[in-house]
């Protein structure tokens, strides 16, 4: 949670505990208070599905559902729902 840059801290989007790297695409710069709040709410070893469950169970309006789904799965689900196939016709 360290490494400041002009009042901003480096946040690993995929945590190191879950195999995240220091590649630029995995780092977000956040104000210190937001970064600290994230880590207080969601321990570093929680996968996205567990974070989504906590948000749904504790924080979100019950008439909504927050989901965590891999982009690849989302693309495949969209193709299936639209009736298209990954195969050429």
MDTraj code that builds the backbone (N, CA, C; nanometers):
import mdtraj as md
import numpy as np

residues = "UNK UNK UNK UNK UNK UNK UNK UNK UNK UNK UNK UNK UNK UNK UNK UNK UNK UNK UNK UNK UNK UNK UNK UNK UNK UNK UNK UNK UNK UNK UNK UNK UNK UNK UNK UNK UNK UNK UNK UNK UNK UNK UNK UNK UNK UNK UNK UNK UNK UNK UNK UNK UNK UNK UNK UNK UNK UNK UNK UNK UNK UNK UNK UNK UNK UNK UNK UNK UNK UNK UNK UNK UNK UNK UNK UNK UNK UNK UNK UNK UNK UNK UNK UNK UNK UNK UNK UNK UNK".split()
xyz = np.array([
    [0.0829, -0.1182, 0.0000],
    [0.0000, 0.0000, 0.0000],
    [0.0874, 0.1247, 0.0000],
    [0.2179, 0.1110, -0.0072],
    [0.3043, 0.2274, -0.0023],
    [0.3315, 0.2822, -0.1424],
    [0.4456, 0.3440, -0.1598],
    [0.4869, 0.4057, -0.2857],
    [0.3948, 0.5213, -0.3240],
    [0.4230, 0.6374, -0.2719],
    [0.3407, 0.7542, -0.3018],
    [0.3916, 0.8249, -0.4262],
    [0.3032, 0.9019, -0.4879],
    [0.3357, 0.9784, -0.6070],
    [0.2481, 1.1027, -0.6071],
    [0.2995, 1.2140, -0.5536],
    [0.2214, 1.3366, -0.5504],
    [0.0926, 1.3240, -0.4713],
    [0.0942, 1.2555, -0.3564],
    [-0.0263, 1.2389, -0.2762],
    [-0.1085, 1.1167, -0.3150],
    [-0.0666, 1.0477, -0.4184],
    [-0.1373, 0.9270, -0.4623],
    [-0.0575, 0.8039, -0.4212],
    [-0.1286, 0.6944, -0.4006],
    [-0.0621, 0.5681, -0.3675],
    [-0.0892, 0.4671, -0.4779],
    [0.0024, 0.3738, -0.4901],
    [-0.0106, 0.2677, -0.5916],
    [-0.0953, 0.1542, -0.5364],
    [-0.1983, 0.1195, -0.6094],
    [-0.2887, 0.0111, -0.5699],
    [-0.2797, -0.0992, -0.6746],
    [-0.2533, -0.2211, -0.6286],
    [-0.2520, -0.3364, -0.7192],
    [-0.3952, -0.3800, -0.7447],
    [-0.4386, -0.3743, -0.8686],
    [-0.5763, -0.4116, -0.9025],
    [-0.5986, -0.5610, -0.8787],
    [-0.5056, -0.6437, -0.9208],
    [-0.5035, -0.7853, -0.8815],
    [-0.3933, -0.7933, -0.7771],
    [-0.4318, -0.8296, -0.6563],
    [-0.3367, -0.8249, -0.5458],
    [-0.2191, -0.9190, -0.5661],
    [-0.1090, -0.8830, -0.5028],
    [0.0081, -0.9699, -0.5070],
    [-0.0251, -1.1053, -0.4445],
    [-0.1108, -1.1041, -0.3408],
    [-0.1502, -1.2287, -0.2734],
    [-0.2206, -1.3252, -0.3692],
    [-0.2831, -1.2702, -0.4740],
    [-0.3528, -1.3544, -0.5720],
    [-0.2759, -1.3640, -0.7038],
    [-0.1468, -1.3272, -0.7004],
    [-0.0627, -1.3410, -0.8191],
    [-0.0493, -1.2163, -0.9044],
    [-0.0947, -1.1023, -0.8555],
    [-0.0843, -0.9778, -0.9303],
    [0.0600, -0.9323, -0.9449],
    [0.0860, -0.8572, -1.0502],
    [0.2206, -0.8103, -1.0804],
    [0.2288, -0.6586, -1.0630],
    [0.3470, -0.6050, -1.0881],
    [0.3672, -0.4605, -1.0835],
    [0.3589, -0.3984, -1.2227],
    [0.3066, -0.4726, -1.3190],
    [0.2882, -0.4176, -1.4531],
    [0.1951, -0.2971, -1.4464],
    [0.2180, -0.1996, -1.5350],
    [0.1407, -0.0759, -1.5349],
    [-0.0106, -0.1019, -1.5414],
    [-0.0535, -0.2013, -1.6209],
    [-0.1969, -0.2275, -1.6350],
    [-0.2596, -0.2802, -1.5053],
    [-0.1777, -0.3243, -1.4106],
    [-0.2283, -0.3769, -1.2842],
    [-0.2199, -0.2751, -1.1702],
    [-0.1741, -0.1556, -1.1994],
    [-0.1564, -0.0531, -1.0966],
    [-0.2514, 0.0634, -1.1216],
    [-0.3203, 0.1047, -1.0166],
    [-0.4005, 0.2277, -1.0190],
    [-0.3407, 0.3225, -0.9167],
    [-0.3449, 0.4512, -0.9478],
    [-0.3017, 0.5519, -0.8518],
    [-0.4248, 0.6073, -0.7827],
    [-0.4258, 0.5968, -0.6499],
    [-0.5416, 0.6390, -0.5704],
    [-0.5002, 0.7369, -0.4624],
    [-0.5908, 0.8279, -0.4251],
    [-0.5648, 0.9078, -0.3053],
    [-0.5504, 0.8132, -0.1852],
    [-0.4619, 0.8505, -0.0944],
    [-0.4299, 0.7645, 0.0206],
    [-0.5544, 0.7191, 0.0968],
    [-0.6507, 0.8087, 0.1216],
    [-0.7705, 0.7723, 0.1990],
    [-0.8531, 0.6657, 0.1282],
    [-0.8697, 0.6778, -0.0029],
    [-0.9466, 0.5764, -0.0770],
    [-0.8745, 0.4426, -0.0768],
    [-0.7437, 0.4468, -0.0910],
    [-0.6658, 0.3235, -0.0915],
    [-0.6751, 0.2537, 0.0439],
    [-0.6602, 0.3308, 0.1494],
    [-0.6693, 0.2738, 0.2845],
    [-0.8099, 0.2153, 0.3084],
    [-0.9133, 0.2881, 0.2644],
    [-1.0511, 0.2407, 0.2824],
    [-1.0722, 0.1071, 0.2118],
    [-1.0215, 0.0950, 0.0897],
    [-1.0359, -0.0307, 0.0141],
    [-0.9777, -0.1468, 0.0941],
    [-0.8562, -0.1276, 0.1457],
    [-0.7901, -0.2360, 0.2176],
    [-0.8533, -0.2633, 0.3539],
    [-0.9182, -0.1648, 0.4129],
    [-0.9917, -0.1899, 0.5365],
    [-1.1181, -0.2718, 0.5097],
    [-1.1838, -0.2438, 0.3977],
    [-1.3075, -0.3135, 0.3636],
    [-1.2835, -0.4532, 0.3060],
    [-1.1795, -0.4660, 0.2241],
    [-1.1579, -0.5892, 0.1488],
    [-1.0135, -0.6374, 0.1657],
    [-0.9914, -0.7408, 0.2471],
    [-0.8559, -0.7938, 0.2651],
    [-0.7922, -0.8333, 0.1314],
    [-0.6605, -0.8242, 0.1248],
    [-0.5862, -0.8473, 0.0018],
    [-0.5987, -0.9847, -0.0595],
    [-0.6430, -1.0839, 0.0180],
    [-0.6548, -1.2179, -0.0395],
    [-0.7970, -1.2510, -0.0835],
    [-0.8876, -1.1523, -0.0798],
    [-1.0247, -1.1762, -0.1247],
    [-1.0307, -1.1699, -0.2771],
    [-1.0837, -1.2727, -0.3405],
    [-1.1021, -1.2669, -0.4864],
    [-1.2211, -1.1769, -0.5216],
    [-1.2291, -1.1343, -0.6469],
    [-1.3381, -1.0440, -0.6881],
    [-1.4779, -1.0936, -0.6529],
    [-1.5016, -1.2242, -0.6615],
    [-1.6345, -1.2776, -0.6300],
    [-1.6704, -1.2546, -0.4833],
    [-1.5731, -1.2658, -0.3956],
    [-1.5975, -1.2440, -0.2521],
    [-1.6221, -1.0952, -0.2245],
    [-1.5498, -1.0085, -0.2949],
    [-1.5701, -0.8645, -0.2805],
    [-1.7105, -0.8278, -0.3269],
    [-1.7529, -0.8831, -0.4410],
    [-1.8881, -0.8556, -0.4913],
    [-1.9935, -0.9029, -0.3919],
    [-1.9727, -1.0202, -0.3322],
    [-2.0682, -1.0715, -0.2340],
    [-2.0778, -0.9778, -0.1134],
    [-1.9647, -0.9305, -0.0643],
    [-1.9641, -0.8379, 0.0495],
    [-2.0368, -0.7077, 0.0147],
    [-2.0113, -0.6560, -0.1052],
    [-2.0794, -0.5337, -0.1487],
    [-2.2299, -0.5567, -0.1533],
    [-2.2731, -0.6698, -0.2086],
    [-2.4158, -0.7007, -0.2164],
    [-2.4782, -0.7213, -0.0789],
    [-2.4103, -0.7950, 0.0068],
    [-2.4656, -0.8290, 0.1379],
    [-2.4710, -0.7107, 0.2344],
    [-2.3784, -0.6154, 0.2190],
    [-2.3636, -0.5120, 0.3204],
    [-2.3940, -0.3714, 0.2703],
    [-2.3531, -0.3392, 0.1491],
    [-2.3520, -0.1993, 0.1077],
    [-2.4545, -0.1603, 0.0022],
    [-2.4864, -0.2473, -0.0896],
    [-2.5639, -0.2095, -0.2076],
    [-2.7142, -0.2154, -0.1840],
    [-2.7861, -0.1257, -0.2478],
    [-2.9331, -0.1273, -0.2493],
    [-2.9768, -0.2688, -0.2864],
    [-3.0596, -0.3346, -0.2053],
    [-3.0977, -0.4738, -0.2292],
    [-3.1703, -0.4982, -0.3618],
    [-3.2186, -0.3927, -0.4267],
    [-3.2846, -0.4128, -0.5556],
    [-3.1838, -0.4207, -0.6705],
    [-3.0547, -0.4136, -0.6393],
    [-2.9484, -0.4261, -0.7391],
    [-2.8612, -0.5459, -0.7065],
    [-2.7861, -0.5920, -0.8045],
    [-2.6914, -0.7015, -0.7854],
    [-2.5594, -0.6625, -0.8505],
    [-2.4545, -0.6566, -0.7724],
    [-2.3198, -0.6278, -0.8210],
    [-2.2536, -0.7610, -0.8489],
    [-2.1999, -0.7808, -0.9693],
    [-2.1378, -0.9088, -1.0019],
    [-1.9937, -0.8882, -1.0457],
    [-1.9142, -0.9904, -1.0243],
    [-1.7768, -0.9943, -1.0723],
    [-1.7676, -1.1131, -1.1673],
    [-1.7324, -1.0854, -1.2915],
    [-1.7215, -1.1907, -1.3903],
    [-1.6004, -1.1616, -1.4786],
    [-1.5245, -1.2649, -1.5116],
    [-1.4082, -1.2464, -1.5988],
    [-1.4536, -1.1945, -1.7341],
    [-1.3746, -1.1071, -1.7917],
    [-1.4092, -1.0475, -1.9204],
    [-1.4331, -1.1546, -2.0270],
    [-1.3516, -1.2593, -2.0252],
    [-1.3685, -1.3668, -2.1241],
    [-1.5050, -1.4335, -2.1094],
    [-1.5471, -1.4552, -1.9867],
    [-1.6772, -1.5169, -1.9611],
    [-1.7899, -1.4236, -2.0033],
    [-1.7731, -1.2952, -1.9807],
    [-1.8728, -1.1972, -2.0182],
    [-1.8899, -1.1934, -2.1699],
    [-1.7787, -1.1960, -2.2425],
    [-1.7847, -1.1959, -2.3894],
    [-1.8554, -1.3211, -2.4401],
    [-1.8235, -1.4361, -2.3829],
    [-1.8871, -1.5611, -2.4250],
    [-2.0362, -1.5590, -2.3933],
    [-2.0729, -1.5089, -2.2753],
    [-2.2143, -1.4991, -2.2379],
    [-2.2887, -1.4072, -2.3334],
    [-2.2275, -1.2975, -2.3705],
    [-2.2902, -1.2037, -2.4645],
    [-2.3131, -1.2695, -2.5994],
    [-2.2146, -1.3462, -2.6454],
    [-2.2296, -1.4174, -2.7739],
    [-2.3440, -1.5177, -2.7672],
    [-2.3520, -1.5910, -2.6574],
    [-2.4577, -1.6909, -2.6436],
    [-2.5950, -1.6243, -2.6383],
    [-2.6055, -1.5136, -2.5651],
    [-2.7336, -1.4437, -2.5542],
    [-2.7772, -1.3820, -2.6869],
    [-2.6810, -1.3375, -2.7662],
    [-2.7160, -1.2745, -2.8938],
    [-2.7397, -1.3776, -3.0035],
    [-2.7090, -1.5042, -2.9754],
    [-2.7310, -1.6096, -3.0740],
    [-2.6187, -1.6250, -3.1732],
    [-2.5095, -1.5480, -3.1570],
    [-2.3976, -1.5620, -3.2478],
    [-2.3039, -1.6669, -3.1940],
    [-2.2144, -1.7122, -3.2786],
    [-2.1204, -1.8175, -3.2429],
    [-1.9808, -1.7682, -3.2684],
    [-1.8833, -1.8276, -3.1991],
    [-1.7447, -1.7915, -3.2227],
    [-1.6945, -1.8536, -3.3523],
    [-1.7713, -1.9496, -3.4085],
    [-1.7323, -2.0132, -3.5347],
    [-1.7817, -1.9299, -3.6524],
    [-1.7049, -1.9307, -3.7587],
    [-1.7461, -1.8606, -3.8811],
    [-1.8534, -1.9423, -3.9505],
    [-1.9469, -1.8732, -4.0134],
    [-2.0548, -1.9442, -4.0832],
    [-2.0336, -1.9419, -4.2318],
])
top = md.Topology()
chain = top.add_chain()
for i, resn in enumerate(residues, 1):
    res = top.add_residue(resn, chain, resSeq=i)
    for name in ("N", "CA", "C"):
        top.add_atom(name, md.element.get_by_symbol(name[0]), res)
traj = md.Trajectory(xyz[None], top)
